[in-house]
Amino acid sequence: MRVEPKESTKTRQIAEIGVVAALYAVMVYLLAPISFAILQFRVAEAVKSLVIFRKHTIWAMAIGVGAANLISPYAGVWELAWMPLMNLAGGYLAWFIGNKTNAYAGAAVFAVWIALAVAAMLFAAAHLPFWPAFGSILVPELLLVTGGVPLMRWISEKAGF
């Protein structure tokens, strides 16, 4: 096994952050009609479980969400600041829990965290009822983020870092 210098590893991680953030944003852009619908279904959320296996990609989720939300019909402080910050916090929680228990628990925590954050945003910005908004976001989040675990585990293993 080849050992890379520390600088090379850091450079690879930064490049990986850029690629993963771009992947997330492009998936949202390509599927914009369902990514920004009232009943939001962001297929890109499946990528989020990667943070459990590759801690540095937590930043990719925040950057990717911020970039994707630039085209949101609701873009503003909530979409461009609140949601990237919530992805940072949720990503760290997912990584921590996913590595202390199992990947699916970490992914589920990330999904619940994001559903809570989106529901809070919708409640504050659009005056939608919190619990119905939470429920409508939670179901697709759980399906996508936990459903992404096997693929993100495989990608992480194949990446060879």
QUIVEN-V246822 format. One record per helix or strand. SS is the DSSP state (a for helix, b for strand). FROM is the first residue (numbers start at 0). TO is the last residue. If there is no record, write none. Layout:
ss=SS from=FROM to=TO
ss=SS from=FROM to=TO
//
This chain:
ss=a from=5 to=29
ss=a from=31 to=34
ss=a from=42 to=52
ss=a from=54 to=70
ss=a from=76 to=99
ss=a from=102 to=125
ss=a from=129 to=146
ss=a from=148 to=158
//
